[in-house]
Amino acid sequence: LNSYLTRRLWQFFPTLLGVVLLVFFLFNWVGGDPAYILAGKIASAEQVENIRRSLGVDQPYWVQLGIFLKQVATAEFGVSWSTNERVSQIFATRLGPSLTVLLPLLLISTVLALAAAMLVAYFRGSLTDRAIMVACTIGQSVSILVYILLLQYWLAYQLGWFPVQGWGGTLGENLLAYAALPILVGVIVSLAPDIRLYRSVFLEEINQDYVRTARAKGLGEGRVMWLHVLRNAAIPITTNVMTQVPGLLAGAFLIERFFSIPGIGREVILAVERSDFPVIKAVTIYVAIATMIVNLLADLTYRALDPRVQLK
Amino acid sequence: MSLWHLAWRRFLRDPVGVASAVVVVAFVVLAAASAAGWVARDWSDEVGVSYAPPGFLQTELLQEHTREATKALPQEDYGIKDPIGAELAAIRKSLTETSQAEAKHGSLVFGADKWGRDVVKKAIKGTETSLVVGFAAAGLATLLGTLFGALAGYYGRWADDFFNWLYSVFTSIPYLLLVLAVAAVLGQKGILTVILILGLTGWTGIFRLVRAEYLKHRVREYVLAADAIGASDARRMFAHILPNVTHVVLVQLSLHVVLFVKSEVILSFLGFGVGVDTVSWGSMLAEAPSELILGMWWQITAATLAMALAVTAFSLFTDAVRDALDPRLQ
């Protein structure tokens, strides 16, 4: 296992270097001269020249790449172009709200999807199964935007059960008032794809020999499903849930935007709207690193849960 | 009987597949007609009044309007006669009359948007945008994914290492974040930009599957036989192996059309997608928040219905094609 870990950690560097090169290529080469974005509409040649010098974009590309590599290595991406806030500061303050929404969302949607998937997998081929699968297909074909718009309009604006948007000061207030509707929306949106995925996992397990053995020795259906099948199906499901986290961190931006949650996703959208390159660069690099770490952890968890798995 | 014959037969036996195929073909025809300018060419004409309600409930709403207009205003009697009271009443009356006349004149089945444009025509134009983006981006992604997968799987060694490295780089950045980053850099809007963004970032899933297929096929006997009679690498790759992995590629193409249609809607909604000179389901949805608060539900309904129908049909069609091409999965 040690040699496996070493090798995996060693593989980090080429991938990370690739991400850095990709981001550099996009923002320093394709993205054009940032001085014109920064200097505003009416800029003198001197101003543009000054900005170019202070950003280092008047240097040749390999020097710029060196600057960027240093930024990545020291985790110091400078200041936001639009608010002058330090990028590291932006991250430190935006991570909390994002996680406040994401962790309960992930937990609730996983539990609900597991229960529903087990139900439909158990009654596979029946009318219930087919009805739920058709509902999932239709549910998935409606844009996430529509769910957010309608639920926000109906539950918050018309019925007034939740605040329409906003964010409070304390964790309790956030969880109970402001994060509740975003979490509900997120759960509803992720149910359909999750049920489909977990159903196929359960179906695979139900056809295994050990299930027949368990039934043959006279175990009740409840025990077979909840103890034997769930435990075995939990292995791929755990790793699946784990690998979802980094993507959600940036991927929940629609929810964060609609409900004005000061999280990382909303920051990404704002940054894209304002051409705030340092923030987008930093988010991309950080999330990529997080993804790589989580993927490794997921592999290790898989191994811990299922000793048959050989990591090479 | 060839694989395609068998697959076609299996497909025809699946009623859901056939029904979804009919809907998909109908959407494609509609989009083609719109692209050719036969329908919805004048989608941007302001044919009705602003926020004209849907025609099918016109009569009810009109009656409501008239009732409200004729309802006696609360008497505000301060002992002074309103000097412009008579004129105001006349203006109010003429306003409601003309708006009724115009709304009737337009008689739009699904109402109008803020500028009085026909919502049905906008939805049709949006269908064209979505399908063009979906098919073109999926085509580009499939082309890249298949080419990279073929090179990596066939040549192995350093080619495999290189493309796997590229794959791990692209997949370590979450998909939507990557799309947004590219959108931020490209800056300019338009259908072509959206196609490039989605196509250039979306090839990874296809690459992995095609690579696995090529790894499997390159040591098969028919490929070794082709080698023995002196077929070149390119010929073995694309003339011999490719036809045998087409079924994988086709299913992926179809899956990615759905994925990219959905992504385009989100991009356009956020304002990073198509420009203002055209319309997409996403830009229709972008107008919905302010309309909903005013009680105008028709535009969001039209966009949602069109998209849900198209995407559901396409998803079911993809499932049917996959089942027909690969019966072992059932």
HADDOCK unambig.tbl for C-alpha pairs under 7 A between the chains (distance, minus, plus):
assign (segid A and resid 15 and name CA) (segid B and resid 165 and name CA) 6.49 0.50 0.50
assign (segid A and resid 15 and name CA) (segid B and resid 168 and name CA) 6.42 0.50 0.50
assign (segid A and resid 15 and name CA) (segid B and resid 169 and name CA) 5.40 0.50 0.50
assign (segid A and resid 18 and name CA) (segid B and resid 169 and name CA) 5.69 0.50 0.50
assign (segid A and resid 19 and name CA) (segid B and resid 169 and name CA) 5.45 0.50 0.50
assign (segid A and resid 26 and name CA) (segid B and resid 185 and name CA) 6.50 0.50 0.50
assign (segid A and resid 27 and name CA) (segid B and resid 185 and name CA) 6.15 0.50 0.50
assign (segid A and resid 30 and name CA) (segid B and resid 185 and name CA) 6.66 0.50 0.50
assign (segid A and resid 31 and name CA) (segid B and resid 185 and name CA) 4.64 0.50 0.50
assign (segid A and resid 31 and name CA) (segid B and resid 186 and name CA) 6.45 0.50 0.50
assign (segid A and resid 137 and name CA) (segid B and resid 312 and name CA) 6.39 0.50 0.50
assign (segid A and resid 138 and name CA) (segid B and resid 308 and name CA) 6.86 0.50 0.50
assign (segid A and resid 138 and name CA) (segid B and resid 312 and name CA) 5.62 0.50 0.50
assign (segid A and resid 141 and name CA) (segid B and resid 308 and name CA) 5.02 0.50 0.50
assign (segid A and resid 141 and name CA) (segid B and resid 311 and name CA) 5.22 0.50 0.50
assign (segid A and resid 141 and name CA) (segid B and resid 312 and name CA) 5.48 0.50 0.50
assign (segid A and resid 142 and name CA) (segid B and resid 304 and name CA) 6.57 0.50 0.50
assign (segid A and resid 142 and name CA) (segid B and resid 307 and name CA) 6.87 0.50 0.50
assign (segid A and resid 142 and name CA) (segid B and resid 308 and name CA) 5.02 0.50 0.50
assign (segid A and resid 143 and name CA) (segid B and resid 262 and name CA) 6.69 0.50 0.50
assign (segid A and resid 149 and name CA) (segid B and resid 289 and name CA) 6.71 0.50 0.50
assign (segid A and resid 247 and name CA) (segid B and resid 174 and name CA) 5.03 0.50 0.50
assign (segid A and resid 250 and name CA) (segid B and resid 177 and name CA) 6.43 0.50 0.50
assign (segid A and resid 251 and name CA) (segid B and resid 176 and name CA) 6.44 0.50 0.50
assign (segid A and resid 272 and name CA) (segid B and resid 180 and name CA) 6.95 0.50 0.50
assign (segid A and resid 272 and name CA) (segid B and resid 184 and name CA) 5.00 0.50 0.50
assign (segid A and resid 275 and name CA) (segid B and resid 184 and name CA) 6.11 0.50 0.50
assign (segid A and resid 280 and name CA) (segid B and resid 181 and name CA) 6.64 0.50 0.50
assign (segid A and resid 284 and name CA) (segid B and resid 173 and name CA) 6.58 0.50 0.50
assign (segid A and resid 287 and name CA) (segid B and resid 173 and name CA) 6.65 0.50 0.50
assign (segid A and resid 288 and name CA) (segid B and resid 172 and name CA) 4.93 0.50 0.50
assign (segid A and resid 288 and name CA) (segid B and resid 173 and name CA) 4.85 0.50 0.50
assign (segid A and resid 291 and name CA) (segid B and resid 172 and name CA) 5.69 0.50 0.50
assign (segid A and resid 292 and name CA) (segid B and resid 172 and name CA) 6.23 0.50 0.50
